[in-house]
Amino acid sequence: MNKEQDSTRDEYPVVKEGAVVEIKVKGSRFIARVLPVADRQNAEKRYEEIRKQFYKATHNCMAYRIDQNIFRYSDDGEPSGTAGQPILQAIDGTGVLETLCVVTRYFGGTKLGTGGLIRAYGEAARLALERSVIVKKTRRKQMRIQFKYELESPIRRLIECFHARLDESVYGEEITMDVSVPESLHERFVAALTETTNSQAKLIFK
């Protein structure tokens, strides 16, 4: 497997711009909001902000998935399993990570039953996710490299070869570069850097 294929393995879909979609079911309004979130703390904070903003709503149900292991959902007073789980299933159906979806319900006077609630929350979330802008993000490891000026050209070639991202360069007595390397290429990049510079570059992992 070449470096191009390896770096592609590190890619995963995330929401760049979330959408807001409203559907009506038997008088009830279901308003789904999709938001990009960085981590669990960010997701919980954004959810609480929405709950406070729409405190007059009957329910503010939600789900988020950060990665394969970090996720949560809430029925916010709806019958267990009728709101949060369908929202999470909609998120997982798209494969996106680092994503929060909140579906706000204003009760319209007619009870929908378990099946009706599952369909309504799931459909609202699915439509909002479909209308969101989704892009690919790369899992990366960050490091700082310090080296003498004569090593700049070969190190820049390595950065390009390994599909790394140069985040910042500082020129002083030596050059300091902050670099983000695709996760699956990290060990090979470090080995190549050590060989290319004859161990003269100093590595600091962030």
C-alpha positions as CSV (number, residue, x, y, z in Angstrom):
1,M,0.0,0.0,0.0
2,N,1.5,3.4,-1.0
3,K,1.4,6.6,1.0
4,E,-1.6,8.0,-1.0
5,Q,-3.7,4.9,-0.1
6,D,-2.5,5.0,3.5
7,S,-3.4,8.7,4.0
8,T,-6.9,8.0,2.5
9,R,-7.4,5.4,5.3
10,D,-7.2,8.3,7.8
11,E,-10.1,10.2,6.2
12,Y,-13.5,10.4,7.7
13,P,-16.6,12.5,7.0
14,V,-17.6,15.5,9.2
15,V,-20.1,18.2,9.0
16,K,-18.7,21.5,7.7
17,E,-22.0,23.4,7.7
18,G,-25.0,22.1,9.5
19,A,-28.6,22.5,8.2
20,V,-31.9,23.2,9.9
21,V,-35.0,21.4,8.7
22,E,-38.6,21.5,9.9
23,I,-41.3,18.9,9.3
24,K,-44.8,18.7,10.6
25,V,-46.6,15.5,11.7
26,K,-50.2,15.7,12.8
27,G,-49.8,19.2,14.1
28,S,-46.5,18.7,15.9
29,R,-43.4,20.6,14.6
30,F,-40.1,18.8,14.5
31,I,-37.1,21.1,13.9
32,A,-33.8,19.3,13.4
33,R,-30.5,21.2,13.7
34,V,-27.2,19.6,12.8
35,L,-24.0,21.1,14.2
36,P,-20.3,20.2,13.9
37,V,-18.7,19.5,17.3
38,A,-15.0,19.0,18.3
39,D,-15.5,16.6,21.3
40,R,-17.9,15.4,24.0
41,Q,-17.6,18.6,26.0
42,N,-18.3,20.8,23.0
43,A,-21.3,18.6,22.1
44,E,-22.8,18.9,25.6
45,K,-22.2,22.6,25.7
46,R,-23.9,23.2,22.3
47,Y,-26.8,21.0,23.3
48,E,-27.4,22.9,26.6
49,E,-27.3,26.2,24.6
50,I,-30.0,24.9,22.3
51,R,-32.1,23.7,25.2
52,K,-31.9,27.1,26.8
53,Q,-32.6,28.9,23.6
54,F,-35.7,26.8,22.9
55,Y,-36.8,26.3,26.5
56,K,-40.5,26.7,25.6
57,A,-40.4,23.6,23.3
58,T,-42.0,20.4,24.5
59,H,-38.9,18.4,23.9
60,N,-35.3,19.0,22.8
61,C,-34.1,15.5,21.9
62,M,-30.6,14.9,20.6
63,A,-27.8,12.5,19.7
64,Y,-24.1,13.0,18.9
65,R,-21.3,10.9,17.7
66,I,-17.7,12.0,18.2
67,D,-16.0,8.7,17.1
68,Q,-16.7,5.0,17.2
69,N,-16.6,4.9,21.0
70,I,-17.9,8.3,22.1
71,F,-21.6,9.0,21.5
72,R,-24.7,9.8,23.5
73,Y,-28.4,10.4,22.9
74,S,-31.3,11.8,24.9
75,D,-35.1,11.3,24.6
76,D,-35.6,14.5,26.8
77,G,-38.9,13.2,28.2
78,E,-40.2,11.4,25.2
79,P,-40.9,7.6,25.7
80,S,-37.6,5.7,25.9
81,G,-36.1,4.8,22.6
82,T,-38.4,7.0,20.5
83,A,-36.3,10.0,19.9
84,G,-32.6,9.9,20.7
85,Q,-31.9,6.5,19.2
86,P,-33.6,7.3,15.8
87,I,-31.5,10.5,15.7
88,L,-28.3,8.6,16.4
89,Q,-29.3,6.0,13.7
90,A,-29.7,8.9,11.2
91,I,-26.2,10.2,12.1
92,D,-24.7,6.7,11.8
93,G,-26.5,6.2,8.5
94,T,-24.4,9.0,7.0
95,G,-21.2,7.8,8.7
96,V,-20.3,11.3,9.9
97,L,-18.3,11.8,13.1
98,E,-17.9,14.9,15.4
99,T,-21.6,15.7,14.8
100,L,-24.5,16.7,17.0
101,C,-28.1,16.7,15.9
102,V,-30.9,18.2,18.1
103,V,-34.5,17.8,17.2
104,T,-36.8,20.2,18.9
105,R,-40.5,19.3,19.1
106,Y,-43.5,21.5,19.7
107,F,-46.5,19.3,20.5
108,G,-49.4,19.8,18.2
109,G,-52.1,18.2,20.3
110,T,-52.2,14.7,18.8
111,K,-50.1,11.8,20.3
112,L,-48.1,10.0,17.6
113,G,-47.4,6.7,19.4
114,T,-44.1,4.9,19.6
115,G,-43.8,4.2,15.9
116,G,-44.9,7.7,14.9
117,L,-42.3,9.3,17.2
118,I,-39.5,7.1,15.9
119,R,-40.4,7.9,12.3
120,A,-40.8,11.7,12.9
121,Y,-37.5,12.1,14.9
122,G,-35.6,9.9,12.5
123,E,-37.0,11.6,9.4
124,A,-36.3,15.1,10.7
125,A,-32.7,14.2,11.6
126,R,-32.1,12.4,8.3
127,L,-33.3,15.4,6.2
128,A,-31.2,17.8,8.1
129,L,-28.1,15.6,7.7
130,E,-28.8,15.3,4.0
131,R,-28.9,19.0,3.6
132,S,-25.8,19.6,5.6
133,V,-22.4,20.2,3.9
134,I,-20.2,17.2,4.6
135,V,-16.5,17.1,3.9
136,K,-13.6,14.7,4.6
137,K,-11.3,15.2,7.5
138,T,-7.9,13.5,8.1
139,R,-6.8,12.0,11.4
140,R,-3.4,13.6,12.1
141,K,-0.6,13.5,14.7
142,Q,1.0,16.8,15.5
143,M,4.7,17.4,16.0
144,R,7.3,20.2,16.2
145,I,10.5,19.8,14.2
146,Q,13.6,22.0,15.0
147,F,16.5,21.9,12.6
148,K,19.3,23.9,10.9
149,Y,18.7,25.9,7.8
150,E,20.6,23.6,5.5
151,L,18.0,20.9,6.2
152,E,15.0,22.9,5.2
153,S,14.7,21.7,1.6
154,P,14.9,18.0,2.3
155,I,12.4,18.3,5.2
156,R,10.0,20.3,3.0
157,R,10.2,17.5,0.4
158,L,9.4,14.9,3.1
159,I,6.4,16.9,4.3
160,E,5.0,17.0,0.8
161,C,5.8,13.3,0.1
162,F,4.0,12.1,3.3
163,H,0.9,14.4,2.7
164,A,1.7,16.2,5.9
165,R,0.4,19.7,6.7
166,L,2.8,22.5,7.6
167,D,0.8,24.5,10.2
168,E,3.5,27.0,11.2
169,S,7.1,28.0,10.5
170,V,9.3,30.1,12.7
171,Y,12.8,31.3,11.6
172,G,15.3,32.1,14.3
173,E,18.7,30.7,15.1
174,E,17.2,27.5,13.7
175,I,13.9,26.7,11.9
176,T,11.0,25.4,13.9
177,M,8.1,23.8,12.0
178,D,4.8,22.6,13.4
179,V,3.7,19.7,11.2
180,S,0.5,17.5,11.2
181,V,1.1,14.0,9.7
182,P,-1.7,11.6,8.7
183,E,-1.9,9.1,11.5
184,S,-1.2,6.0,9.5
185,L,2.0,7.6,8.1
186,H,3.3,8.9,11.4
187,E,5.9,6.2,12.2
188,R,7.2,6.1,8.6
189,F,7.5,9.9,8.5
190,V,9.5,9.9,11.8
191,A,11.8,7.1,10.4
192,A,12.3,8.9,7.1
193,L,13.0,12.2,8.9
194,T,15.6,10.6,11.1
195,E,17.3,9.0,8.1
196,T,17.2,12.0,5.9
197,T,18.6,14.4,8.5
198,N,21.0,11.8,10.0
199,S,19.2,12.4,13.4
200,Q,20.0,16.1,13.3
201,A,16.4,17.2,13.5
202,K,14.9,17.6,17.0
203,L,11.3,16.2,17.3
204,I,8.8,17.3,19.9
205,F,5.5,15.5,19.9
206,K,2.5,17.7,20.8
